[in-house]
Amino acid sequence: MIRLIRSELLKLRTTNMWWIFLLTSLVFTGLALWINLEQTDSELTNNYEAYNQGATPSGMTEEQKAEFEASQAQFREEEAARVAKAHAAGQLAKYAANVYTSGQFFGLLLVMLLAILVITNEFYHQTATATFLATPKRTKVITAKLITAGLAGVLFWLITTAISIVGGMLYFGAKDLTNSLGHWTAQQSILLNLLVYVLWAVFGIGVGVLIRSQIGATITAAVLYTVGTWAAIIVLTLIHELVIKEDWVLESAVYIPPLASSHVVGGLATQLGDTDLPPRWAGALVLIIWAVVLGTVGTLITRKRDIA
């Protein structure tokens, strides 16, 4: 198995596609980080503006006005401190979690496409026959490809997360706010994001086995992931508003893999509004089930399919 994994890593390293995908992921991560920081800054600004708007009542003498403004200033200062403390304890950690997982949407897409190429390249370059002749036990070959794709997912997660954390720490430090890295909300999002990257690599291998055509697999996966995600949100919203006005309609979004990924890091609540969604681990569980199903089906098909 170790030799098989080394062989798969060698195949991956000797192609240009992996670093092109990685550079693309870095670009999208930087863009998403900038957007998330702007959104966070706007949210924080709006929360504090409420305490910086005080009107001076009419009919006061200059001395009374000065006294009133002083009391208002003290009140706003105390309220600002209270809000800042609340943010540090909870809300700010949610903002931080969003910042530290920047670029997840396109990062997962690129990891999945790279994993698809790990398996479809064998058919495209007609090396699958030689691979399975050298290792007749096809389950081992698929397992090695799954592990290799998972390691690629870990690499993508590590680099993009490092960029997001550094950018987030610089921002929160400049604002004189806690970076929330010690808060479980932020930690949970970062760790679950790692799991999500690995699982989407598994999805990619599963798709590549089901659709052996390299172009067909990549286009199908990309369209279903991007267009399908937004189409699912629109359809579920319309059903909820026009047909079945029950909360479970929107909550069912968690069963759709891309939306489950978003829910794991807390993004689905923003997309669907004030919806009482299941806990984040439910999204991770959905992804694990999908990964197990695709991985198992892909392995069984590869064992029985004629490769030559």
Number of C-alpha atoms within 10 A of each C-alpha: 10 8 9 18 19 13 15 20 19 12 13 21 12 9 10 9 12 20 12 13 18 20 12 15 25 19 16 19 24 18 13 20 24 17 15 22 21 12 15 19 16 11 13 17 11 11 15 16 11 12 17 15 10 12 9 13 9 7 8 11 9 9 9 13 15 13 12 17 15 12 12 18 15 12 14 19 14 13 16 18 13 12 17 18 15 13 19 17 15 16 17 25 23 23 24 29 28 25 25 29 31 28 25 24 19 19 25 26 23 25 31 32 26 25 30 29 27 25 27 26 18 17 19 14 8 13 13 17 15 13 14 17 10 11 13 13 11 18 17 16 22 23 18 21 23 26 18 24 33 24 16 23 27 19 17 24 27 15 14 24 22 14 18 27 21 11 18 26 19 13 16 17 12 9 11 9 15 19 22 24 17 10 18 14 21 24 17 16 22 23 14 19 24 19 20 28 29 27 27 29 32 30 30 32 31 28 26 27 24 17 19 18 18 20 14 13 20 23 13 13 21 16 11 14 20 14 10 15 16 15 13 15 18 13 12 20 18 15 15 16 12 9 11 13 13 11 12 13 16 21 17 14 22 25 16 17 23 25 23 25 29 23 25 26 29 21 17 22 15 11 14 17 9 8 14 12 19 12 12 20 15 16 27 24 15 16 26 20 13 20 22 15 14 20 23 15 16 21 21 15 14 17 16 9 8 8 13 10
